[in-house]
Amino acid sequence: MNIASLDLNLLRVFDALMSERSVTRAGERIGLSQPAVSSALNRLRHLVGDPLFIREGNVMVPTPRAASLGEAVREAMSRIDSVFSEQAVFDPATSRRTFRLLGSDYFSTMLMPELSVRVLGAAPGVLLQFLDGGPRAMPHVLSAGTIDLTLAPPVEIPEWAAFQYLFRSRLVAAARRDDEGLSAAGIAAGDTIPIDIFCSLPQVVCSTDGGLSTSVDTALNARGRRRRVVLTMPHFHAVALAIAQGGVIGSLPAQYAQRFAAELGLAIYELPVGFEEMDMGMYWHRRYDTDGAHRWLRGQVQAVLAE
C-alpha cells in the first residue's frame, strides 16, 4: 500500500464504519452522504486490497483485516483530534458535535431531561445521544471511541480511563404506600424493615441480564439469608412501576426513589442490611482530557447533577 495515496478522510470513514457498522449511520456521524461513504469505502478497499466490511443484512461486518486495523486507526484519529483540539477554543453556539453518553435509566431519567434543556440553550446545534448500558460495557465502548462519557457507580477502570466524582447515592427499600405485608407488621415509612420480614416478602430486582443476585443479595448471603425474588426488570423505572402496582417490594437508589415516591405512591424504607454510600461518577478516555468540547460537556453534566 502506497501511504502517499492515503487520504486522511478515508480513515475517518473507516473509523466511523467500525463504530457504527452501517454506511448510513457512519455518514451521519461524520457529515457525509451515503454515496460519499460508499465511494470512500471502495477507495479504501482498493488501497488495502481487502473487502474490509461484508454486508450481513443491515449490518456491515468487519473482516479480520479491518478488525486488526480498527484499534490502531481509532487511536491515530484520536491523537490527531487531540493535537488540533488542545489549542482550539470550543464554541458551543456554533458547534455541530454529537455527544454520546452511556448509563442506566437512572441517569437517563435523573440527568438527561435537564441536561438537554441546558445544552439546547447554549449549543442548539449539538446532538445528545444517551445509550442504555451497564458498567460492564464501559471499557470496550470508551476504548473504541463510540461513547464520550459513561455514568456509573464505582468500577475498576484501566489506566487509560479517567473518573470524576459527581454525587453519592445509596440503596433504599420501596413499597406501595398501602403494602399489606408491611402494614400488617406495623412498619412505617422511614423505618428499617426487619430482615425476617424483608426476606419473606416477594420482591422485584433490577437486573439488565436477568441475574438474580445483586449487592443486596451479597449482603444478605453474608448473613446466611436469602430473599424471595419473583420478578426481574432491566430498568429502575420498570422496577418502580412494578412496586407501584402492589404485591412486590424492591430496592432503588435513594434519589430515584425520592424523585418518584409522590408520583407513584411509594413509601421508602431502610434496608435491613446497611450499605455505604457509593461515589457515583463519570468515566471517559484520557485522550479527551484536554479536548475543549469534551471538557465543556463534562462541566454541563457536573452542573446539572450538582443542582
N, C-alpha and C positions, 0 to 999 in steps of 0.2 A: 504494500500500500504506500502510495506517494503522499506523505504528510503535507506537502506543499499544496496539494489539491483539496485539502480538507477545509471546508467552510465551518467556522465555529457554530453557525446557526444549525448545522446538521446535528451537532452534538446536543443542542438544546432540544431538537425534535426527538432524538434518541432518548434523552433523559426523560422527557415528558411521556413518551410511549412506554418506557419501563415502569413509570409510576402509574399511568392511567390504564394501560393495556387496551386503549381504544383510540382510534385515529381522531374521532370527533372530539372526545374529551381532552386529548392531548393538544389539539388545535385551540380549544377554548382556553386551556391553561396558559398557552404561550402567545395567544393572539394571532393565530394563523387559521386560514380556511382549511377545510378538509382536503381539497385538492392540493393545496400547498404542502400539507403534511405528507400526503401520499407521494408527491413528487420528491420531497426531501428523503423519504424512506427509500425510494427507488435509487436515488443517488448514493445513499449510504450502502445499500446492498451491493451496488456495483463496485464501490471503493473497497469494501471489506471482503467481498467475494463470498457472502453468506446471506441467506434469506432474512436473518435476524429475528423476524416475527412471522409466525404462521397463524392465520385466522382460524379459530375454532368457534363457530357460531358468531357471537358478537364480541368475542374476546381475542385480542392479539397476544398470542403466547410466545414468549421469547425462546429462541433456540439456545442450545448450550453456549454457542459463541457469544450471543447477546448477553446471556447471564454472566459470562466471565468478564464482559466489558462493563456491565452495569454499575458496579460499585466504584470502579476507577473513574468512570465518566462523571458519576454523581459527585465524587469528591473533587474532581478537577473543576467542574462547573461551580461548585460551592466556593472553592478557593478564588476563582475568577470573580465571582459575585462579591466576595468579601473584600478583595483588593480595591474594587471600584466603589463599593458602598461605604467603606470606612470613612472616606472623605466626603461622601455625598450627604447633603442635608435632606432629610425626608420631609416632604411637604404633603401632609395628609389631604389638604384641599384639592390637590391635583393628582393624587396617586390613583392608579387603577389596579393596585395589587390585590391578590387573593390571599387570604389568611385561612389556614385550616387548623382547627383545634380538635383534640380527641379527649373524650372522657365519658363518664356515665351520665345518665339523665339527671343525676343530682346537679351537675354543673350546667347541663343544657337548660334546666329549669331555673336554677338559682342565679346563674350568671348571664346567659345569652340574651334574654329579652332586654335587660338593662344595658348590656354591652352593645347590642345592636343600635339602640337609641343613641348612645354616646358616640359610637363610631360614625353613624349616619350623619350626625350633626357636624362632626369635624372632618369627615372624609367620605363624602357622598359617592365617590367612585370606587370605594373599597368593597370587596365581596368577602363576607364571612361565611365559612362553612364549618359546621360542627358535626363530627362523626362519632358514632357510638362505639365505645371500646373500653376495655379494662386495662389495668396496668401491665398485663402480660404482653400486650401488643406494643407497648411503648418503645422498647429498644429497637425493634425492627422498623417501625414507621419513622422514628426520628433519624435513624441511620440512613434509611432510604430517601429521606428528604420529602416524603409525602405529607408530613404533618409539621406544622410550625411549633405548636405547643401541645403538650399533654397535661391534663389536670388529674391529679390522683393523690391518694394517701401515700404515706412513706413507702418507698420501694427501694430495692437495691439497684443502683444505677452504675453503668460503665463509666470509665474515666472521662470519656468524651462528652458526657451529658452534664448539664447544669441544672441546679434546683433553686427555686426561690420560694420561701415561705409565704403563705397567703393568710391563713387563719387556722384556728384549732377547732376540731369537731370531736364529738363522742357519740356513742350509740345510746338510744333510749328505747324503751318498750312503748308500743302504741296499741290502743284498742278502741273499739267503738265506745262512745260515752256510756251507753246502757248495756255494756257487755255483761251477760248473765253470770258467767263464771266469776268475774272479779267483783261484781256487785254482791253476789251471794256470800263471798268471802269477806265482805266489808272492807275492801281495799279501795281507797280513794285516789283520785288523780294526784300525781306527785309522790305517792308512796312507792316504796320498793316492793316489788312482787316477790313473795316468799318463793324460794327455789322449788319447793314441792308443788305449789300451785302453778308456777311458771312452766315446769316440765310436763304437767298434766294437761295443759290447755292446747288445743290444736293451733298450729302456727303456720304462717306463710313466710317464706325465706326469699330474699333477693339473691338470685344466682343466674349469671349470664350463661352458664354452661349446663345448668340443671343439677349441679352438685348439691349435696345436702349438708355439707359441712362448711361452716363459716367461723369467724373468730369467736362468735358466741358459743358455738358447739365445742370449740377447742377449750374455752374456759370451763364449760360445763363438764367436759370429759376429764379435765384435770381434777375435778371433784367427784369423779365416778358417776356423773349424772348424764342423762340424755333427754332431750326434749322431743315433743311429738310434732314432727313436721308433716303436714298434709298437702302443702302446695308450694311450688317454687315459681317465681316470676322473674323475668330478666331485667326489670326496671323498678326503681324505687317508687315511681308514681303508680305503677300497677300494683305494687305491694300495698301502698296507702289506700288505693281504691278497694282492694280486696278486704282490707281491715275495716273500711267504712261500711261495707256490705254486712258485716257482722259474721260471727261464727268462728273467726280466727283472730289471733293477735300476731304481732310481728315486731321486729326491731328496725328502726330508721335512724339516720343521722339526726342529731338534735335540732339543728337549724331547719332541716327539711320538715321534720315533724311539726315544729312550731309554726312554720310558714303555712301549712295546710290544715292544722288542727281545727280551727274555727270553720273553715270552708267545708271540710269533710266530716265534721262532727266527731273528731278523735279526742281521746283523753291520753295524756302522756304519763308514763310511769318510769321509775328507775328499774334497771335490770337487776336480777339477784346476784349477778357476778359483775364485779367492778371492772371498768375499762378506763385506762388513762386516755386523756385527750390526745388526738392524733394531729400532727402538724400537716395540714393539707397544703399542697403547693403546686407549682407548675414546673415542668421539665422541658428542656429544649437542647438541641445540639449546640455545642460550644462554638461551632463555626459561625453562629448567628449572634455571638456575644456583642459585637460592635456594629452589627447591621442596624442602621438608623430606623428603618421601618419596623424591624422586629423589636427593637427596644421600645418604640412607641406603642406597639401592641401590648407588650408586657406591662407597660405603665397603665394602659387603659384597663386591663384585667385586674391589676392590683388595686386601682382606684375604685372600681365597681365593687369588688369583694370587701374592701375596707369599709365602704359605706354600709 
